[in-house]
Amino acid sequence: MTPDREILDHLIFLYGAENAVPVYNELAGRMEVQRPRITSNQPAAVDERDAILITYGDQVQRAGEPPLRTLAEFCEKRLRGVVSGIHILPFYPYSSDDGFSVIDYRQVDPALGTWDDIARLGRSFRLMFDAVVNHVSQHSAWFQGYLKGDPRCRDFFIEVDPRTDLTHVVRPRALPLLTSFATTQGKRWVWTTFSEDQIDLNYANPRVLLEIIDLLLEYVARGASIIRLDAIAYLWKEPGGPSIHLPQTHRVVQLFRSVLDRIAPHVLLITETNVPHADNIAYFGDGRNEAQLVYNFALPPLVAHTFLTGDAAALSGWAATLKIPAPQVTFFNFLASHDGIGVNPARGLLSEEQISGLVSAAQERGGLISYKHNPDGSQSPYELNINYFDALSAPAAQDEPLSVQVSRFLASQAILLALVGLPAIYAHSLFGSRGWPEGVRQTGRSRTINRQKFDLAELDASLGEPASRRAQVFQGYRRLLAARASSAAFHPYGSQQVIEAGEGIFGLVRCSPDRQDRALCLHNVSDRPRTARLNLAACGLDPGNYRDLTGGSIVALPAQVDIPLKSYQILWLSPGEHP
């Protein structure tokens, strides 16, 4: 089926045959207008050399300078050759939620910089933009037009009678679903999934869809080669049901993919769906028609559980089930983000007792807990608001050497880098940040705990001090990323085999897509020495000399081998190397 026919079929599914043709004609016209602006020197695919930094536009600051310019200078100096891409969290004018309540999708927040600053970053790094298209700020031109009765904005939002039974709607936050506003037509209640300042868009109106597709093409023209579809699971609403993961939502994602395949095939779509794993991976579609990348949301809580217990069983059991449905799609692996550690994706993978253990451990380590509403009116933990370094460290009351904390943390990050997929590293993880409780006191928001900004001079000074926590974590991360980049076995579209290596060890064998390169990856997740007992044939490996990718030494492995591992040791071995 041609891309044009796919686009039309998606529109027919969403709006019916009679309405689809005029919508298609207008969409085709908009695509042709944008086509001359879209060029790319970026490769369509990613490989083992790729890793994405997740950062706010104002993450690195210097007095008197636009933060995006400071960020570009810092990344060019410190991160070129370390990471290949940068996910700049929403950098548009906004009114709340640290950028996720967008006032104007098409502008750079003047407090951050300009489109020229974005373009500068794009000259050295692959760029990932946020498409925050489930909702807009109440201060946006669209919603202000709606309030004033502008006919162009009349059906851009979802009005609901407050007497409607909405008990079955799945809620990500413990806030009211509807918010009342005074309009020229009187008081109206509108759908607000995330907050009273984030007004959900009405995709049942094809005018909304046309505007959003035009926006996505604008982002591509501005240099985005990866587009993150924020909160996409909630896109289409039906008040009588859960209003999450609806067939129409999947069809909209498929439409986005078809449009981009036709006009910008180098662009990758990634869906942000912080939900249980089975629902999450549904956004791969059939492997060819939906997102090329899906956030691996189960990974952060599972890895945290693994290191807090010293037991790799749950992580190993889950990782063994991971399947990639097609050669050109893969997971977007991460452990930390601007939000925290979501626990919802771990439900069904960890017991409620184990999830409660994660919650208690986060609180003992200075973290905070965000809750969600359940259909029965109860609340349950939704997210652990804590920096990942803190989440794995001993509680403050215990005296633990920095070297142990750094080793444990880097072992967790090694698992992130070893698993099949494209790795993404939050800025605070790359530099071993601790929590920022003062920020929570300033904003009153739990998520602020891991959103502290860096002063450039202070960050540079700490990175220049080899004994500092930041320097030790950063240099350790550099070594791991270099080891990953050195072997095609870590290709994001490759394969993996989880292996049984013994108690307290997470082991797997990675294999390149052409099956020519392999890597044996062992991670001691416990605070005591362990021994990996391996049968190489069962691992798909041959006896012989192996190179330690993280250290460079040569190790001879017989067919049956016991490999001693120190506490939190990482060992990545590549076969076929000779002294």
C-alpha positions in Angstrom: 0.0 0.0 0.0 1.3 3.4 -0.9 1.9 6.1 1.8 -0.8 8.2 0.2 -3.4 5.4 0.4 -2.3 4.7 4.0 -2.9 8.3 5.0 -6.4 8.3 3.4 -7.3 5.0 5.1 -6.3 6.3 8.5 -8.5 9.4 7.9 -11.4 7.3 6.8 -11.1 5.2 10.0 -11.0 8.4 12.2 -13.6 10.5 10.4 -15.6 8.5 7.9 -15.3 8.3 4.2 -17.3 11.4 3.5 -15.2 13.7 5.7 -11.8 12.0 5.0 -11.3 13.2 1.4 -11.4 17.0 2.1 -9.2 16.4 5.1 -6.8 14.4 3.0 -6.7 17.1 0.3 -5.8 19.8 2.9 -3.2 17.6 4.5 -1.6 16.8 1.2 -1.4 20.6 0.5 0.2 21.3 3.9 2.7 18.5 3.3 3.8 20.0 0.0 4.2 23.4 1.5 6.6 22.0 4.2 8.5 19.6 1.9 11.0 22.2 0.6 12.0 23.1 4.2 12.8 19.5 5.2 16.3 18.4 4.6 18.5 16.1 6.7 22.1 15.0 7.0 21.1 12.7 9.8 21.0 8.9 9.3 17.5 7.3 9.5 18.7 4.6 11.8 20.7 4.4 14.9 23.6 2.1 15.9 25.8 1.1 18.8 27.5 4.5 18.8 24.2 6.3 19.6 23.1 7.4 23.0 20.7 10.3 23.9 21.2 12.9 26.6 17.9 14.0 28.2 18.1 17.6 29.4 16.2 20.8 30.0 17.1 23.8 27.8 18.2 25.7 30.9 20.0 22.7 32.6 23.4 24.4 32.4 23.5 28.1 33.2 25.9 31.0 33.1 24.9 34.5 34.2 24.0 36.9 31.4 23.8 34.2 28.7 20.8 32.5 27.1 20.8 29.0 28.7 20.5 27.2 25.3 23.7 28.8 24.2 25.4 27.8 27.4 24.1 24.2 27.0 25.4 24.1 23.4 28.9 25.3 24.5 29.0 22.8 27.3 27.8 19.9 25.2 30.3 20.7 22.4 33.1 20.8 25.0 32.2 17.9 27.2 29.8 15.6 25.3 30.9 15.5 21.7 31.8 11.9 21.1 30.2 10.8 24.4 26.6 11.0 23.4 25.3 11.3 19.8 21.9 13.0 20.5 20.2 15.5 22.8 16.6 15.3 23.9 15.8 18.9 24.8 12.8 18.8 27.0 10.0 21.3 26.0 11.7 24.6 25.2 8.6 26.4 24.1 6.9 29.3 26.0 4.9 27.6 28.8 2.8 28.4 31.9 3.3 25.4 34.2 4.7 21.9 34.6 8.3 22.9 33.7 7.4 23.2 30.0 4.7 20.6 29.5 1.9 23.2 29.5 2.8 24.8 26.2 1.5 28.3 25.3 3.0 28.5 21.8 4.2 25.3 20.1 6.1 27.1 17.3 8.4 29.4 19.4 11.4 29.0 21.6 10.9 30.4 25.1 12.8 33.8 24.9 14.1 33.0 28.4 16.0 30.1 27.0 17.2 31.4 23.6 16.3 31.2 20.0 15.8 28.8 17.1 19.4 29.6 16.1 20.6 28.2 19.5 18.6 25.0 18.7 20.2 24.9 15.3 23.7 25.2 16.8 23.0 22.1 18.9 21.8 20.3 15.8 25.1 20.8 14.1 26.9 18.5 16.5 24.1 16.2 17.8 21.0 14.4 16.7 18.0 16.4 18.0 14.9 15.0 19.8 12.0 17.4 20.3 8.9 17.0 22.4 5.5 17.1 20.7 3.3 17.9 23.7 0.1 17.4 21.7 -2.3 15.8 24.1 -3.0 19.2 25.7 -2.1 22.9 25.6 -1.8 25.7 28.2 -5.0 27.5 29.1 -3.0 30.7 28.1 -2.5 29.5 24.5 -4.0 31.3 21.6 -6.3 28.4 20.8 -7.8 28.2 24.3 -8.1 31.9 24.7 -9.9 31.9 21.3 -12.2 29.2 22.6 -13.1 31.2 25.7 -13.9 34.3 23.6 -16.1 32.4 21.2 -13.7 32.4 18.2 -15.4 30.0 15.7 -12.0 28.7 14.6 -11.4 27.3 18.1 -14.9 26.2 18.9 -14.4 22.5 18.8 -10.7 22.4 19.7 -11.4 21.2 23.2 -13.7 18.7 24.9 -16.7 20.0 26.7 -18.3 17.5 29.1 -21.4 17.8 31.3 -20.1 17.5 34.8 -22.9 15.1 35.6 -21.4 12.6 33.2 -20.2 9.3 34.7 -16.4 9.5 34.3 -15.5 6.9 36.9 -14.0 4.5 34.3 -11.6 7.1 32.9 -8.0 6.1 33.7 -6.3 8.9 35.6 -2.5 9.5 35.7 -2.7 12.0 38.5 -4.8 12.5 41.6 -6.5 15.7 40.3 -10.0 16.6 39.0 -10.6 15.4 35.4 -12.9 18.4 34.5 -12.2 22.1 35.0 -14.8 24.8 34.7 -14.1 28.0 32.7 -16.2 31.1 32.1 -16.7 31.6 28.3 -18.7 34.0 26.2 -21.2 31.1 25.9 -21.4 30.7 29.7 -19.8 28.4 32.1 -18.2 25.3 30.5 -16.5 22.2 31.8 -13.6 21.0 29.8 -11.4 17.9 29.9 -8.1 18.4 31.7 -6.3 15.0 32.1 -3.2 16.4 33.8 -4.0 19.7 35.4 -6.4 22.7 35.2 -3.7 24.5 33.2 -3.3 21.7 30.6 -6.4 21.6 28.4 -6.9 18.4 26.3 -7.2 18.8 22.6 -10.2 17.3 20.7 -8.8 15.1 18.0 -12.4 14.2 17.0 -12.2 17.6 15.2 -10.0 17.0 12.1 -8.9 20.7 12.2 -7.0 19.8 15.4 -5.3 16.9 13.7 -4.3 19.0 10.7 -2.7 21.7 12.9 -0.8 19.1 14.9 0.6 17.3 11.8 1.7 20.7 10.4 3.4 21.3 13.8 5.3 17.9 13.5 6.5 18.9 10.1 7.6 22.3 11.5 9.7 20.5 14.1 11.3 18.3 11.4 12.1 21.4 9.4 13.7 22.9 12.5 16.1 19.9 12.8 14.3 17.2 14.8 15.2 13.7 13.8 13.4 12.1 16.7 10.0 13.3 17.9 8.7 12.3 21.3 4.9 12.0 21.5 4.2 13.1 25.0 1.3 11.4 27.0 0.1 9.9 23.7 -1.9 7.1 25.3 -4.6 9.6 26.4 -5.0 11.3 23.0 -8.5 10.2 22.1 -11.4 10.4 24.6 -14.7 8.6 25.0 -16.3 9.6 28.3 -18.0 6.3 29.0 -14.8 4.3 29.0 -11.2 4.4 30.2 -10.1 6.8 27.4 -6.6 5.3 27.2 -5.0 3.3 24.4 -8.2 3.6 22.2 -8.0 2.3 18.7 -8.3 5.9 17.4 -5.2 6.8 19.4 -3.2 4.1 17.8 -4.6 5.1 14.4 -3.4 8.7 14.9 0.1 7.5 15.7 0.0 5.4 12.5 -1.1 8.4 10.6 1.8 10.5 12.0 4.1 7.6 10.9 2.6 7.5 7.4 3.0 11.2 6.9 6.6 11.2 8.1 7.4 8.1 6.0 6.2 10.1 3.0 7.9 13.4 3.6 10.7 12.8 6.2 11.5 9.1 6.4 14.7 9.8 8.4 12.6 10.9 11.4 11.9 8.4 14.2 8.7 8.6 16.3 8.9 7.6 20.0 5.8 7.1 22.2 5.8 8.2 25.8 3.3 5.8 27.5 4.0 5.3 31.2 1.8 2.3 31.6 2.1 -1.5 32.2 4.5 -3.1 29.8 2.0 -5.0 27.6 0.1 -1.8 26.8 3.3 0.1 26.3 4.8 -2.1 23.6 1.5 -2.1 21.7 2.7 1.2 20.3 5.2 -0.6 18.1 2.1 -1.6 16.1 3.0 -4.4 13.7 6.6 -3.2 13.8 6.2 -1.2 10.6 3.3 1.1 11.0 3.6 2.8 14.4 6.4 4.1 16.6 10.0 3.1 15.8 10.9 3.6 19.4 9.0 2.9 22.6 10.0 4.0 26.1 11.0 0.9 28.1 9.2 2.1 31.2 9.4 -1.1 33.1 13.2 -0.9 33.2 13.7 1.8 35.9 11.7 0.2 38.7 13.0 -3.3 37.8 16.6 -2.2 38.0 16.0 -0.3 41.2 14.4 -3.4 42.7 17.3 -5.5 41.5 20.0 -3.4 43.2 18.0 -2.7 46.4 17.6 -6.4 46.9 20.7 -7.7 45.3 18.6 -10.2 43.4 18.5 -10.2 39.5 15.6 -12.8 39.2 12.8 -10.4 38.4 14.9 -8.3 36.0 16.3 -11.4 34.3 12.8 -13.0 33.9 11.4 -9.9 32.4 14.3 -9.2 30.1 14.1 -12.7 28.7 10.6 -11.9 27.4 11.5 -8.8 25.5 10.9 -9.2 21.8 11.4 -6.7 19.0 8.6 -7.1 16.4 10.5 -5.9 13.4 14.1 -5.2 12.4 13.8 -1.4 12.4 12.1 -0.8 15.8 13.6 -1.0 19.2 13.3 0.1 22.8 14.2 3.5 24.2 16.0 2.4 27.3 16.3 4.8 30.3 16.6 4.6 34.1 16.0 8.2 35.1 14.1 11.1 33.6 12.8 14.6 34.5 9.9 12.9 36.2 11.2 10.0 38.4 10.7 6.3 38.6 7.3 5.2 37.5 6.0 2.1 39.4 2.9 1.5 37.3 4.9 -0.2 34.5 6.2 -2.7 37.1 2.7 -3.9 38.1 2.4 -7.5 37.0 6.2 -7.8 36.9 6.8 -7.1 40.6 4.4 -8.1 43.4 2.5 -5.4 45.4 4.8 -6.2 48.3 7.9 -5.6 46.1 6.4 -2.4 44.8 5.7 -1.3 48.4 9.4 -2.1 49.1 10.4 0.3 46.4 8.2 3.0 47.8 9.5 2.5 51.3 13.1 2.5 50.1 12.6 5.8 48.2 11.1 7.5 51.2 14.0 6.2 53.4 16.4 7.8 50.9 14.7 11.2 50.9 12.4 10.7 47.9 8.8 11.6 47.6 5.8 9.7 46.2 3.2 10.8 43.6 -0.2 9.1 43.6 -2.9 8.3 41.1 -6.6 7.9 41.4 -8.1 4.4 40.8 -11.6 3.8 39.5 -12.8 2.7 42.9 -11.8 6.0 44.4 -8.6 4.8 46.1 -5.1 6.0 45.4 -2.0 4.1 44.7 1.7 5.0 44.2 2.3 6.2 40.6 5.8 7.6 40.7 8.9 7.7 42.9 10.3 11.2 42.8 14.0 10.7 43.5 17.3 11.0 41.7 18.4 7.6 40.6 21.8 7.9 42.4 19.9 8.5 45.6 17.4 5.7 44.9 20.3 3.1 44.9 22.4 4.6 47.7 22.1 3.6 51.4 19.8 5.7 53.5 21.4 8.9 54.9 21.6 7.4 58.4 24.1 4.8 57.1 27.7 5.6 56.5 28.5 4.3 53.0 31.8 5.0 51.1 31.4 7.1 48.0 33.3 4.5 46.0 30.6 1.9 46.8 27.8 4.3 45.9 29.5 5.1 42.5 30.2 1.4 41.8 26.6 0.4 42.4 25.3 3.3 40.4 27.5 2.6 37.4 26.6 -1.1 37.5 23.0 -0.1 37.1 23.8 2.2 34.2 25.8 -0.6 32.6 22.7 -2.7 32.4 20.9 0.2 30.7 23.6 0.4 28.1 23.9 -3.4 27.6 20.2 -4.1 26.9 18.9 -4.2 23.4 17.7 -0.7 22.5 18.7 2.9 22.2 20.0 4.2 25.6 18.9 7.6 27.0 20.7 9.2 29.9 19.2 12.0 32.1 21.6 14.8 32.7 21.5 14.3 36.4 22.5 10.6 36.0 25.4 11.4 33.7 26.9 13.5 36.5 25.7 11.6 39.6 23.4 14.3 41.0 21.8 14.0 44.4 18.3 15.1 45.2 17.2 18.7 45.6 14.7 19.0 48.4 15.2 22.8 48.5 13.6 22.9 45.1 10.6 21.0 46.3 10.2 23.6 49.1 10.4 26.4 46.5 7.9 25.0 44.0 5.7 22.8 46.2 6.0 20.1 43.5 7.5 16.7 44.3 9.0 16.3 40.8 11.3 19.3 41.3 13.5 17.0 43.5 15.5 15.9 40.4 15.3 19.0 38.3 18.0 21.2 39.8 19.9 23.3 37.3 23.7 23.3 37.0 25.9 26.4 37.3 28.4 26.0 34.5 31.4 27.1 36.5 30.5 24.9 39.4 29.9 21.9 37.2 33.2 22.4 35.3 35.0 22.7 38.6 33.6 19.4 40.0 34.2 17.6 36.7 37.8 18.8 37.0 38.3 17.3 40.4 38.9 13.5 39.9 37.9 12.6 43.4 34.5 14.3 43.2 31.3 12.3 42.8 30.4 14.0 39.6 33.8 13.3 38.0 33.8 9.7 39.1 30.4 9.1 37.7 31.0 11.0 34.4 34.3 9.3 33.7 32.8 5.9 34.5 29.9 6.6 32.1 32.4 7.7 29.4 34.2 4.4 29.7 31.0 2.5 29.5 29.7 4.4 26.5 33.1 4.0 24.7 32.9 0.2 25.4 29.4 0.0 24.0 30.4 2.0 20.9 33.4 -0.3 20.2 31.3 -3.4 19.4 28.4 -3.8 16.9 27.1 -6.5 19.4 25.4 -3.5 21.1 23.5 -2.4 18.0 20.0 -1.2 19.1 18.4 -3.4 16.4 20.4 -6.5 17.5 19.3 -9.3 19.7 19.9 -10.5 23.2 19.9 -13.7 25.2 19.5 -13.5 29.0 21.6 -16.2 30.6 21.6 -17.9 34.0 24.9 -16.9 35.5 24.3 -17.4 39.2 22.8 -15.7 42.2 23.2 -11.9 42.3 24.3 -11.7 38.6 22.4 -10.2 35.7 23.9 -11.7 32.5 23.1 -11.6 28.9 24.7 -12.1 25.5 24.3 -9.4 22.9 24.5 -10.0 19.2 24.7 -7.7 16.2 21.9 -7.7 13.6 24.2 -9.6 11.1 25.2 -12.0 13.9 28.9 -11.4 13.3 29.6 -9.7 16.7 28.8 -10.9 20.2 29.4 -9.7 23.7 29.1 -11.5 27.0 27.8 -9.0 29.6 27.9 -9.8 33.3 26.8 -7.5 36.1 27.1 -8.2 39.8 24.0 -6.5 41.3 25.0 -7.3 44.9 27.2 -5.9 47.6 29.3 -9.1 47.9 31.6 -11.1 45.6 29.8 -13.5 43.3 30.9 -16.2 40.8 29.4 -16.5 37.3 29.3 -20.2 36.4 28.9 -20.5 32.6 28.5 -23.1 29.9 29.7 -21.2 26.9 27.8 -23.4 24.4 24.6 -22.7 26.2 25.3 -19.0 25.8 25.9 -19.4 22.0 29.6 -18.7 22.6 32.8 -20.5 21.8 35.8 -21.1 24.1 38.8 -18.9 23.4 40.3 -15.5 24.1 37.9 -12.6 25.0 38.7 -8.9 25.3 37.4 -7.0 28.3 35.7 -4.1 26.6 35.7 -1.9 29.7 39.3 -2.6 30.7 41.1 -3.8 27.6 42.7 -7.0 29.0 42.5 -10.4 27.3 40.7 -13.2 29.2 40.9 -16.9 28.1 37.5 -18.7 28.6 37.2 -22.5 28.5 34.0 -24.2 27.6 33.0 -24.5 31.2 34.1 -21.5 33.3 33.7 -19.9 36.7 34.3 -16.1 36.6 34.7 -14.3 39.9 33.1 -10.9 40.1 33.7 -8.3 42.8 30.7 -6.5 44.3 29.0 -4.4 41.7 31.6 -5.4 39.1 30.8 -5.0 35.4 32.4 -7.3 32.9 31.7 -7.0 29.1 33.7 -9.6 27.1 34.0 -9.7 23.3 35.1 -13.0 21.7 37.7 -13.7 19.1 40.4 -11.4 20.4 44.0 -12.4 20.6 46.9 -11.2 22.8 
